[in-house]
Amino acid sequence: MAESVSVAPEQSSAQFSIREYFSGLLNPVDDAGKRRLALLQATFDVIAEAGFEGLRTRAVADRAGVNIATLHYYFPGKQALIEGLAQFLGAKFVLLHGPAPEPSGFPAVDRLRQEFSDGEFYFEHEPKMLLVMEELGLRGRRDVEVQKVVEMMNGHWKRGLEQMVEAGIAEGTFRQDLSKDEILALLMCMMSGAAICRGDEFGTVKRGIERWLLTEEVWKATRGAEHERT
């Protein structure tokens, strides 16, 4: 689903892939990296439990088991902490995924279904990730600096979806009467909204998106017509 990434330019050299970079962030081997991770995990937990209104550097330091001076050594201010949280959350979205869907014979369909699988996985096993993303989005409406972080995080997910849409149109899997921008905008809105679905509602949203987006031939070939009858 939302594979959100904000990598500092100086840390995005060719020798490291995005996955390698984020794997190192979540699995540090040095003491400094472990302390930084503990602070980011504490920030994540505080926001998940108390929202942005409860985010205090003292609360983060206490939860991480360090003094406030140590926190400020790694993150000079709250904005730096929020930007660090964006990388932490982005790493989780990049590295954690739901089960791969059964191959359909159509790469764009499989990519779309992986998005659905990821969303279900986060909802069932990592609900705090969705909760913190929601908190960031709400705060961003009132805080320009937080909104910049949200836009950075959504950028990678949007680029991934854009590549999927372009491929789906090119291979004739997605409808040809809709523009790439129309499909992309609607997919992002529908998938973001699906995060609040419960139980069978998510399955209904998945089928609805596929029925809307796939060509008639692909819909039938991937047994969409059978699902529609049921």
N, C-alpha and C positions, 0 to 999 in steps of 0.2 A: 504494500500500500504506500503510506507516505514515507518513501526513502528520502529523508531530509538530510542535507549535507551543508555544512559551512566550514570549509577548510581554509586556514590561513594561507595566503599565496606562498609564503616562504617555506611552508611545510608540504607543498603539493608538487615536489620535484618528480621527475620521471622515474626515479629509482623506487618510489613507493606508489603502489596503487591505492585507491581510496579505501578498499577493504583492508589492506595491510596497515594503513595509517590508523583506521578506526579500531582495528584489532589490537594494535599497540596501545591505543588510548584506554580501552576497556580491560586490557590484560598487561599492565605495566610490569616491568621486571626490576626497575630501580626504585629506590625509596621515594624520590621526589615525585615520580609518576604515580606511585601508590597513594601518596598523600594528596595529590591533586585529584585523583579518582575518588578518594574518600570524601573530599569536599564537594565534588560534583554530585556524588550519590546522596549526600546529605541535603544539598540544595534541591535535588529532584524529590526527595522524600518530604521535605518541608512544604514544597509547593503542592504536592499531591495530597497532603493531609490538611494543610491550612490555607491553600491558595496563595496568590501573590500578596494578599493583605497580610499574611502571616510570615512573609519572607523577611527575616532579619538576619544580618550577618552574625550576630551573637548566637542566634538559634542554630545557624549552620555550623559555626565553629564548635559549639557545645555538642551537637550531634556527631560531628566528625571526631571529637575528642582532641581538639587542638585549641590553642588560645587565639584570640582575635588578631594578634600580630602575625601569626603564622598564616592565617587566612588572607590577610592583606598582602603578604609576601607573594602569594600565588595569584591573588585576584585583588588588585588595588581598590576596587570599588564594586558596587552592586551591579553596574552595567557589565563590567568584566566578568562577573560571576554568571550573569545571564547569558553572555556570549559563550562562556565555557559550557553552560548547561545545554546550549543549542548544539554544540559539538557532541556532548555526551548523549543527548537524545538522538541526534542524527546518527551516531554510531550504532545505537540500538536498532534503529530502523533499517540501517544498511545491513547489519549482521544477523538480525533475527527475522526469520521468515516462516510462513506456514508451509505445510506439505506441498510438494510439487503436484500440480494437477495431472491427471491421466492425459497423455498426448492425444490431441484431437486431429492431428494432421494439418493444422493451420497454426503457424507460429504466433500470429497476432492474437488468436483466440486463447492459446496457452498462456501468453503473457498477460492477457486480460484476466484470466482465471487465477493466475498467480496473485494478482492484485487482490482479488476476492479472498483467496486463501490467507493472504497476509492479514487482511482486515479482520477476518474471523479469529485468526491466531492471536492478534493483539487484544481483541475484545475478550477472549476466553482466558488467555494466559498472562497478558501484560496490560491489564486495564489502566494501570497508572500512567503508561505511556500516552494513551489517548487523553487521559484526564489532564496531564501536564500540558499537552499540546493545546487542549481547549483553554486552559488557563492562560497560556501564552497568547493565544488568539484574542481572548477577551481583553487582556491587559494591553495588547497592541493597539486596540481601538482608542485607548486613552493616552498611550505613551508612544511617541514617535520613535524613540530609540528601541523600544521593545518590538515595534512593528518592523523595523529594519531587520531585526534578528529573525522574526517570523518569515519575512519575505525571503531571506537567505535560505532558511530551512526548506521552504516550499519550492525553491528554485530547482533543486535536484529532482524532486519528485515530478515536477512539471515537465522537465526536460526528458525524463524517462517515459512519461506518458506521451509526450509529443512524438518521440521516436516510434513508440508502439502504434500511434495513430497513423503516422506517415507510412509505416510498413503495412498496416492493415488496409489502407486505401490502395497502396501500390499493388498489393497481391490480390486485390479484389475481395478481401474478406469483409471489410467494412463498407457501409453504404457509400455510393458514389455521389448521391445527391446532396450530401452535406459537406461543408468545407472543413478543413482540418481545424480551424479555429473554433468553429461551432461545436465539433465533437469534443475537442479538448476542454473547452469551457464547461460544457454540460457534464462530462465525465468527472472533472474535478469537483464540481458542485455535488453531484450525486454520490460520489464516493466519500466525500467529506461528510455528507449528511448521513450516510449509511452507518457511521460510527455510533449513532444513537439508537440503531435498530436493536430489537430484542428477538431472540429465538427464531421462529420461522420467518419473521419479517426480512431478515438478511437474505434468505434464500429467494424470497419474492423479489427483492431488489436486484439480485444477481440475474435472475431470469428475465426481469423487465429490461435491464440494461442490454443484455444479449439480444433479446427480441427486437429492441429498438435499433441497435447498432449493426448487427450482422445482416449481410444480404440474405435474401430468401433461400438461396441455394446453400449457403454455408449454415444457416440456421437449421435447415432440414438435415444436412449432412452431419451436423454435430448433435442430432437427436433433439433439437430444440422443439420441433413440431410435436414430438412425443410428450415432452414436458408440458407444452402448452395445452394439450388435450387433457392432462391430468390436473 
